[in-house]
Amino acid sequence: MNYKMFINEVVEKITKVFNEGVGGYNVSVNHIMKNNGIQLDGLLIHKEGQKIAPNIYLNGYYTKYRNGASMDSIINDILELYYNSSECEFVGQFDLDFEYENIKDSIVYKVINFKQNIEMLKTIPYIKILDLAIIFQCNVNTSDEALASIRINNRHCKSWGITTSELLCIAASNTPRLFPCVIRRIEDVMKDLITKGGLDLLEGMSDFNISNMVMDDDSYYYTDSNVDADVLDEMINRVSLSNAFDMYVFTNAYGINGASVMMYNGVLERFAKRLDKDLIVIPSSIHEIIVIPKCKDWDADGLRDMVREINSTQVPIEDILSNSIYTYSRKQNALLLV
């Protein structure tokens, strides 16, 4: 069965399940452009009267089917996912209205690569910064069970009668509040990753006093981050040993779209001031950045080559942020493209 036939059969079977029961459901497939040009097919099970419904991406289910999973098991998995999604708070909370006044306190931003998302950017409001783009989404639900959002597009802005600048203003206030910045030394992240894997702690590493790094703003605190261990290990191996544990992981409290924290007002400025050094900013992925105190003999070309190699071998395409290296200048109080 080819992919198109698979999609049609899934829609047919899911439609039969719902409309043989209580009825009042419309089942369709929505073609969605994701980050970095990734295109997916989302199954929409839309209940009459609801204004939004979760996207259930079918591409992965087709891979399972090709690997031997039965159609019945796939349908059951899709139904289970849908019912769990329907129980999430965001369905009822945003069922009433998606008007600006009702959702403005939930508008946040994320950072993506500009060049790799040219087609998507034609349909959504954005702010270009260096080789990156700030885009906007409505945070629909944030909990331990779910993290869901709706991307804001040009139609929304037209309907609301607001500009991109106004979106940026409200998102710049909301994002640090809803997704607080997390800063950890890389050795502590690696210790946690190794401990979770059931291995001994790294030997020869001194404990780091977190109290020395706590900022004065409620937007900063420490927690576990969802940083990929292979990526971190590769970065440590490629950076000189003397600098390896002067590396810091910046993300947000959820470890998702955490690279956006480098755009938070004052984050890099205050960190550089605390260290009394300019900073090197390495885009590990859309979910986190790696920050290193800048030294006189740092190797920009070597770091850039490292980022390109890791992006091509370790980071999923949809999670790549950039192949570039950035610095933060205290004198200019600016993030600069190297």
N, C-alpha and C positions, 0 to 999 in steps of 0.2 A: 504494500500500500504506500503510495507516494504521499508527500506532505499535504498537498491540497486535498486529497481524498481523506486523509486522517483528520484534517480540520473539519471537513464537512460532516464526517461521521460523529465526531465529538459534539458538534453543534446539534445534530439530529438527536443524538441520545440524551443530551442534557435537556433539550427542549421537551422531549417526551417525558422525562422524569418530572419536570415542573408542571407542565400543562396537563398531565394526567392526574395531578394532585389538585391543589387549590386553584391553579390557573393564575392568570394575571402577570405572567413573566414574559419578557422578551429576551431571547438569547441571540447574541451577535458576536462578531469578531472585529476587534479594533486594531488596526495596524499602527504601531507606536514606534516613534523614533526616540531612542534612548541616547545616553551619553556616548560621544565619540563615534557617531554614525551607526551604532548598533541598532538594528531594527527587529522588533519582536511582534508577535501576534498575541493580543490579549483577549481572552474570552470574557465577555460582559454578560452577567446574569442580572438583568435589570428588572426589579420589581416595580409594578405599576404604582406611581405616586412618589417613588424615590427619585431624587435628583442626581445622586451619584451611586456608583457601584464599584467594587474592587476589580482591578484587572487581574486575571489569572493567566499568566503567560504560558502558552502552549508549546513553545519551541522545545523546552526541556522534556515535556511529556512525550513528544515525538521521538526524542532520543531514547527515552526509556522503552518506548514501543519497539523501536528498531533493535534494542538490546534484549528483547524477549518478553517484556511485560505485556500482559493481556489487556485488551481494550476495557474489559470489565473492571480490572484493578485500577486502571487509569481514570475511568469515570468515577469510581469510588473515591480516589484521591482528590480529584477536582471538587467533588461534592463536599468532602470533609473540609477542604480548604475554604470553600465558599461559606459553609455554615459557621466555621470559626471566624471568618472575616465579618460575617453579618452580625456576630455577637459583639464585635469590637465597638467601643464607645463612639467612634467617629461616624458610623452609619447613622445612628439616631441623632447625633449632635448636629450634623450638617444636612440632615434631611429636610430641614425647614427652608433654609435660604442660603444662597451663596452670594449674597450681596456684600458689597465692600464694608459697610458699617458693621456687619455681623462677623466678618472674618479678618478685619484689618489687624487685630492684635495677634493673629496667627501667621502673618506674612513674614517669611524669612528668606534669606538668600543662600546660595551655594556657589562655589567657584568651579568652573570647567575650563577646558582648553578652547580658545577662540577658533583657531584654524580648523580643528577637527570637528567642529559643530556648526559650521557655516550654514548648512541647510536648516537645521533646527532653529538657529538664531533668527532666521527670516520670519518666523512665526511667533516669536516671543519677545518681550521687552528685556533688554540687557544693558550692561555697562561694560565697556571694554577697558581693561587695565593691563598694560604690558601685553603679553601674549595670552592673557586669560580673559574670561568673561564672567561677570557676576550675573546670575539669573535668579528668578524669584519663584517661590512656591508657597502654597498655603499649607501649613503644618496641620494636618487633619487629626492625627492622633499620636501621642507620645506616651508610651508606657513600657513596662517590661515585656509585655506580650506583643506589642505592635508598634511600628514606627511608619506612619503613612503620610503621604503628602499629595497635593494636586499642583501640577506645574501651571503657573500663571501665563496666559498667552495674550496676544494682542487683542483678541476679542473681549477678554475680560476687562482690559484697560479701557477699551472703547466704551464698553457698557457702563463701567464705573465712572468714566469721565476723569481719570487720573493720568498723570504723566509718569514716565520712568523715573524721573527725579523724585517724585513724591513716593513712589514705591521704594526707592533706595532709602529715603529718609525713615520710613516706617520700619523697613526690614533691618536697618542698621540699629534700631532701638530694640527690636524683638529678638533678633538672632542670638546675641550674647545672653539674653535673659532666658530664652528657651533652650539654648544649646551652649551651656557655659564652657569656657575654655579649660582645657586640661593640659598641664605641662609636667612631664616626667623625664628624669634622666634615663637614658637608654639602658643603662645597666639594670635599673629597677624593673623596667619593662621586660627585659630578658630574664631576670630572676623569676618574675611571675610566670612567664611563658614556660620556663623550664620546670618550675615547681608544679604547674598544672599538668605538665607532661609526665609527672611522676619521677623526675630525675633529681639528682642532688643539685643544690644551689651552686652557682659559679663560685669557684674558690678564688681567694685573693682580692675580692672586691669589698671595699669598705662600705658600711651602711651610709645612706644619704639622709641627712636631717631635713625632712620635708619642711619643717617650720622655718628653715632659712629661705625658702622659696615662696612662701604663701604671700600673695599679693594683698593689697588693701581693699580690693573691690570684690563684692559678692559674686561677680561673674567668673571668678577663678577658684577652682578647687581641684583636688586630686582624686582620681579613681582609676580603675582598670580601663585600658583601651584595647580596641580590637585590631591591634597592629599585627600584620603578617610576620611571623617569626622568620621565615625564609628571607624576606626582604630586609629585615633588620640585620640578620646574620650576614647577609651579603654586603650590606653597607659597612658594617664593622670591619669585615675582612678587607675592604677596599680603601678604607681610611687609615692613615698612619696610626700605629698603636698608641702613640703619645696623645693623639686627639680623640681616639675612639670613644672614650667615656666622658668627653666633654660634649657629647651629642645629646640633644634633647628632643623628645617626641612631643609635638604639639597636635592636639586633636580636640574634640569636644566630649562632653560627658557620655555620649552614646557611641562614639567611635565611628559615626557615619557622617559623611560629607564634612569631616573635621578639618580639612585643609582650609576651609573658609575662615578659621580663626585668625589666619594671618591678615585678614582684612578688618578684624575687630579694632575699633578705635583704641589706640594706646597699647595694644598687646606687645608688638615688637619693640616699640619705643621704650616701654617700661622694663622689658626684659633686658634690652641692650644696656639700659642705664644701670640695672642691677648688676650686670656682669662687667660694666665699664668697658665694653667692646662693641664694635660693629658686628653684624651677624651675617653668616652664610645660611641661606634658606634653600633646602633641597626638597623638591616636590615628590615625596615618597609615593603618594597617590591622592585621589580626591578625598581620601579619608583622613590623611594626616600629612604633616610636613616634618622634616628633620632639621633642626637648627643647631649650628655649630658656631662658637665664637670665632670671629675672623682673626687670622694671624697674617703677618707680613708675607710669608712665603707660601701662601695657600695656592693650590694648583687648580685653577678654574677649568682648564681643558680636561684634566684628569677626572674631576668631579662630574663634568658634563658627560664625558664618555661613560662613566659609571652609571649615571642616571639612564642614559640611552640603553645600555646593556641590560640593566635590571628591568626597565620597562618592557623590553622585547622578550625577556625570558622569565620574569617572575610575576609581573603585575597583569591581571586580566585587562583586556583591551578597554572594557567599559570603566575601569577604575583609574586609567592613566590620566594624570593631570597635565604634565608637560615634560619635555626633554630638556628644559632650560634650567639654569641655575640663577638664583637671585641673591642679592645682598640687601641688608638694611643698613642705611647710612644714618648715624646719629646727627651728623652735621646738617644733612638735608631733610632729616626726618621723613624718609621716603624708602619704599621698596623699589629696588632697581633691577633691571634685567641685565645680566652679565653677557 
